[in-house]
């Protein structure tokens, strides 16, 4: 199973997730959201699969610093634009494995999900 972890290197939750994967000898590929540009089609797919509320971290600093106009109704085009402009809006990590998207790090969910 090919596992791609999308995150930010200095995010504590991402650090915990990567440590967990290493400890459980799970091979993965890491994509740093600060160095890549997510294609609109990828973001659209994620939104359609898990929903905006799961994907966007509305409690984070990036969300709080957004202008009020950007925080309106999160239509698909607006969500894509916001994530491309501010990738740190994503809850992290976003993991894609065997076509299934997992957002965030919950050890119990990960043990079940990655079969360790």
Buried (B, 14 or more C-beta within 10 A) or exposed (E): EEBEBBBBEEBEBBBEBBEBBEEEEBEBEBBBBEEEEBEBEBBBBBBEBBEBEBBBBBEBEBBEEBEEEBEEEBEEEBBBBBBBEBBBBBBBBBBBBEEEBBBBBEEEEBEEBBEE
